[in-house]
Amino acid sequence: MLMRSLETNAGRRRHRASGFSLIEMLSVVAIIIVLASISFISLAPVMKQQRVTNAYNTTLSAMRLARDNAVSQRTSYSVTFSTTATPNTITVAPTLTGGFQGAQNTVIYQLPTDVTFNVQTGFPTPGPDSYGTGTAAIDFGYTGSNTTGGLTYVYFCPDGSAQNDTTGKCAGNWDGGVVYIARPGDLMSSRAVTLWGGTGRIRGWRIYSNGLGGYQWLRQ
């Protein structure tokens, strides 16, 4: 009888020793929560910057797609930038005026909700590729009849050039300019995309400190 009692007590002690107490489990949970919070805080800036990069890549891709389609399909494509709603949008559409009737449908690209086409205090003058003064977020129309810029659209033509002819017949003027992309209030997140109308050349830019208290645009 005594032996059975001792064996039972020993089994209970082994059972207790093999488990976890409530305090131990709460301690582990607290450590996990702290580590997760630290990871989230450290990753937040990276995630914000990635959304700017995504918006920049979307802008480049939309403009290049419009140009490539215009050349390959022998028609003209319009690219229209809009800040009238959130998220901001880029609309790529075939004009279908005397061109290839099998052109693709209109495509609307959206920027992340916390990234917009905007200008920031501190932008250098002139803008990248010497377009404008860095005061208009969407600033096309240079080298054409509208020499002051300020247009929010561009037409890519079958010869690869960019023009501001709203008829879509590409009988207008070359259309060059720049569009700025950033998180509002975050100067160092700023990106830019420039377009030279004569060839339809598209370039990407990023802002950096020049080490002299100012900033400059550098090619990406």
C-alpha positions as CSV (number, residue, x, y, z in Angstrom):
1,M,0.0,0.0,0.0
2,L,2.8,2.4,0.9
3,M,4.7,1.5,-2.2
4,R,1.7,2.3,-4.4
5,S,1.3,5.6,-2.7
6,L,4.9,6.5,-3.2
7,E,4.7,5.5,-6.9
8,T,1.6,7.6,-7.4
9,N,3.2,10.7,-5.8
10,A,6.3,10.3,-7.8
11,G,4.2,10.1,-11.0
12,R,2.4,13.2,-10.1
13,R,5.7,15.0,-9.5
14,R,7.0,13.9,-12.9
15,H,3.8,15.0,-14.6
16,R,4.1,18.5,-13.0
17,A,7.8,18.7,-13.9
18,S,7.1,17.9,-17.6
19,G,4.6,20.7,-18.2
20,F,4.6,24.5,-18.2
21,S,3.2,26.8,-15.6
22,L,0.8,29.6,-16.4
23,I,3.5,32.2,-15.6
24,E,6.0,30.5,-17.9
25,M,3.5,30.5,-20.8
26,L,2.6,34.1,-20.2
27,S,6.3,35.1,-20.2
28,V,6.8,33.4,-23.5
29,V,3.8,35.1,-25.0
30,A,5.0,38.5,-23.7
31,I,8.4,37.9,-25.3
32,I,6.9,37.0,-28.6
33,I,4.7,40.1,-28.6
34,V,7.7,42.3,-27.8
35,L,9.8,40.8,-30.6
36,A,6.9,41.1,-33.1
37,S,6.4,44.8,-32.2
38,I,10.1,45.5,-32.7
39,S,10.1,43.8,-36.0
40,F,7.0,45.7,-37.2
41,I,8.5,49.0,-36.1
42,S,11.8,48.3,-37.9
43,L,10.1,47.1,-41.1
44,A,7.5,49.9,-41.3
45,P,9.9,52.4,-43.1
46,V,11.0,49.7,-45.5
47,M,7.4,48.9,-46.4
48,K,6.6,52.6,-46.9
49,Q,9.6,53.0,-49.3
50,Q,8.6,49.8,-51.1
51,R,5.2,51.3,-51.9
52,V,6.9,54.4,-53.4
53,T,9.1,52.1,-55.5
54,N,6.0,50.2,-56.6
55,A,4.3,53.4,-57.7
56,Y,7.5,54.5,-59.5
57,N,7.8,51.2,-61.3
58,T,4.1,51.3,-62.2
59,T,4.5,54.7,-63.8
60,L,7.5,53.6,-65.8
61,S,5.7,50.4,-66.9
62,A,2.5,52.2,-68.0
63,M,4.4,54.8,-70.1
64,R,6.7,52.1,-71.7
65,L,3.7,49.9,-72.4
66,A,1.9,52.7,-74.2
67,R,4.9,53.5,-76.3
68,D,5.6,49.9,-77.2
69,N,1.9,49.3,-78.2
70,A,1.9,52.4,-80.3
71,V,4.9,51.3,-82.2
72,S,4.0,47.6,-82.6
73,Q,0.3,48.2,-83.5
74,R,0.9,51.3,-85.7
75,T,-1.6,53.4,-83.8
76,S,-1.4,56.1,-81.1
77,Y,-1.9,55.6,-77.3
78,S,-2.8,58.2,-74.8
79,V,-1.4,58.2,-71.2
80,T,-3.4,60.4,-68.8
81,F,-2.3,61.1,-65.2
82,S,-4.9,62.0,-62.6
83,T,-4.8,63.3,-59.0
84,T,-8.5,63.9,-58.7
85,A,-9.2,60.9,-56.6
86,T,-7.4,58.6,-54.2
87,P,-5.6,56.5,-55.2
88,N,-4.1,58.5,-58.1
89,T,-4.4,56.8,-61.5
90,I,-2.7,56.4,-64.8
91,T,-4.9,55.6,-67.8
92,V,-3.5,54.0,-70.9
93,A,-5.9,54.0,-73.9
94,P,-5.7,53.4,-77.6
95,T,-7.0,56.3,-79.7
96,L,-8.0,54.1,-82.7
97,T,-8.1,56.9,-85.2
98,G,-6.9,55.4,-88.5
99,G,-4.6,53.0,-86.8
100,F,-4.6,49.3,-85.9
101,Q,-8.2,48.4,-84.9
102,G,-7.1,45.4,-82.8
103,A,-5.5,47.6,-80.2
104,Q,-5.8,46.6,-76.6
105,N,-8.5,47.9,-74.3
106,T,-8.0,50.8,-71.9
107,V,-6.0,50.0,-68.8
108,I,-6.1,52.0,-65.6
109,Y,-3.2,51.7,-63.1
110,Q,-3.5,52.8,-59.5
111,L,-0.9,54.1,-57.2
112,P,-0.7,52.9,-53.5
113,T,-3.1,55.0,-51.4
114,D,-0.3,56.7,-49.5
115,V,1.7,57.6,-52.6
116,T,0.7,60.4,-55.0
117,F,1.8,62.5,-57.9
118,N,3.0,65.5,-56.0
119,V,5.7,68.1,-55.5
120,Q,7.7,68.7,-52.4
121,T,9.3,71.7,-50.8
122,G,13.0,71.5,-51.6
123,F,12.8,70.3,-55.2
124,P,15.7,71.7,-57.2
125,T,15.2,74.0,-60.1
126,P,15.1,73.2,-63.0
127,G,13.5,69.8,-62.8
128,P,15.2,66.6,-64.0
129,D,16.2,66.7,-67.7
130,S,15.6,70.5,-67.3
131,Y,11.8,70.2,-67.5
132,G,9.9,72.9,-65.5
133,T,10.6,74.3,-62.1
134,G,9.5,71.5,-59.9
135,T,6.2,73.2,-59.0
136,A,3.7,71.0,-61.0
137,A,3.3,67.4,-60.1
138,I,2.3,66.4,-63.6
139,D,4.1,68.7,-66.1
140,F,4.0,67.6,-69.7
141,G,3.7,69.8,-72.9
142,Y,7.3,71.1,-73.2
143,T,8.9,71.4,-76.7
144,G,5.4,71.6,-78.2
145,S,3.0,74.5,-78.8
146,N,2.4,74.7,-75.1
147,T,5.9,75.7,-74.0
148,T,4.9,76.4,-70.4
149,G,4.1,72.7,-69.7
150,G,1.3,71.9,-67.3
151,L,-0.3,69.2,-69.4
152,T,-1.5,66.0,-67.6
153,Y,-1.5,63.7,-70.7
154,V,0.7,62.6,-73.5
155,Y,0.2,60.7,-76.8
156,F,2.7,58.0,-78.0
157,C,2.8,57.7,-81.8
158,P,3.7,54.9,-84.2
159,D,7.2,56.3,-84.8
160,G,7.9,56.1,-81.0
161,S,7.7,59.8,-80.4
162,A,5.4,61.5,-77.8
163,Q,3.1,64.3,-78.9
164,N,0.3,66.5,-77.5
165,D,-2.1,66.1,-80.4
166,T,-5.5,65.3,-78.8
167,T,-6.9,64.1,-82.2
168,G,-4.7,61.0,-81.9
169,K,-3.4,61.5,-85.5
170,C,0.1,62.4,-84.3
171,A,0.2,65.5,-86.4
172,G,0.8,67.9,-83.5
173,N,3.9,68.8,-81.5
174,W,6.5,66.8,-79.6
175,D,5.5,66.5,-76.0
176,G,8.1,66.2,-73.3
177,G,7.9,66.7,-69.5
178,V,8.1,65.2,-66.1
179,V,5.8,63.6,-63.5
180,Y,6.8,63.4,-59.8
181,I,5.9,60.6,-57.4
182,A,6.3,60.6,-53.6
183,R,4.8,60.1,-50.2
184,P,3.4,63.5,-49.2
185,G,5.6,65.3,-46.7
186,D,8.5,62.9,-47.3
187,L,11.0,64.7,-49.6
188,M,13.6,61.9,-49.7
189,S,11.0,59.4,-51.0
190,S,10.6,61.5,-54.1
191,R,11.0,59.9,-57.6
192,A,10.5,61.4,-61.0
193,V,9.9,60.1,-64.6
194,T,10.9,62.2,-67.6
195,L,9.8,61.9,-71.2
196,W,11.6,63.4,-74.2
197,G,9.0,63.9,-77.0
198,G,11.3,63.6,-80.0
199,T,12.1,59.9,-79.4
200,G,9.7,59.0,-76.6
201,R,12.7,58.3,-74.4
202,I,11.6,57.6,-70.8
203,R,14.0,58.1,-67.8
204,G,13.7,57.5,-64.1
205,W,15.1,59.7,-61.4
206,R,15.5,59.9,-57.6
207,I,16.3,62.8,-55.3
208,Y,19.4,62.9,-53.2
209,S,21.1,65.4,-50.9
210,N,24.0,67.2,-52.7
211,G,25.9,67.6,-49.4
212,L,25.6,71.4,-49.5
213,G,22.2,71.8,-47.9
214,G,20.3,71.3,-51.1
215,Y,19.1,68.4,-53.3
216,Q,19.7,67.1,-56.8
217,W,18.0,64.6,-59.2
218,L,20.1,61.6,-60.2
219,R,19.3,59.1,-62.9
220,Q,18.2,55.6,-61.8
